[in-house]
Amino acid sequence: MKKIRVFGHTTVTVSTVITVRDGTELSEKEIRRRAKQKFGGIHAYLGNGGDDKLIGVEDENETIAADEAVVFDDYMKEE
């Protein structure tokens, strides 16, 4: 028997929390700039049989969630 690995993709949404002093108003552009600067990024963590199985975010105030069903759009033969 042969095995075929099938790849797919989905959209994920991430969030982070920025701190803004009371009385300070930020433009939408500045809010996004600060969030980009603060966000620790998406990382692969060990677990579920390998380091490519589980993803997460860096900080306790950051989240990640899949927004859509997976669309399978590529494949390759397994050796």
N, C-alpha and C positions, 0 to 999 in steps of 0.2 A: 504494500500500500504506500501511496505517497501522501504527503501532507502539503497543504497550501496555506500560507499565512495571508490573511485578508486584512487590509488596512482601511480605516475609516477616519472620519473627522467630525467634529461637532464644534459649536461655538460655546465658549465658556465666559462667564462674567466673573471678574475679580473686584474686590473692594479693598480700600484702605481708609484709615482715619487720619485726618490731619488736625492739628491744633491751631486755633486762631484766637488771638487775644480778644477779650470783650471789647466791643466798640470798634473793632477793625472790620472794614468791609473789603472783600476781595472780589476782583473781577472773575468771571468764569475762566478766563485764560490763566489767571494766577492760581486759582483753585486747582486746575488741571496740572499746572506746572509743579506745584507743591506735591500733589499726589504722585506724580511720576517720579519725583525726586525721593519721596518717602518709601514707595512701594519696594519691598524686598525681592520681588520677582517670583516666578513659578519654578519650583524645584522638583526633581525626581527623588523620591525617598526609597530606601530599602524596604522591601516587604512584598508579600504575595508572590514569592518565588523569584524575585529579581528587582533590580533598581529601575526598571522601565514600566512597572505596573501601578505605581501609586504616585500621584502628584499632589502637591500641597503648596502653601504659601508660607512665607518666612515668619511674620509677626502675628501675635495673638489678636490684633485688631484688623487682620486681613482675612478675606474669605475667598473661596473659589467654588463655583457651581456650574454644572453643565446646563445650558439653556435649551438645547435641542436634541432630538434623537440623532444617533450616530448614522452617518451616511457612508457606506462602504464603497470605496472608489478605486482601489488598487489592490494588487496581490503579488505574491512571489512564491516560488516553490521553496519548500523547506528542505535543507540538506540532511 
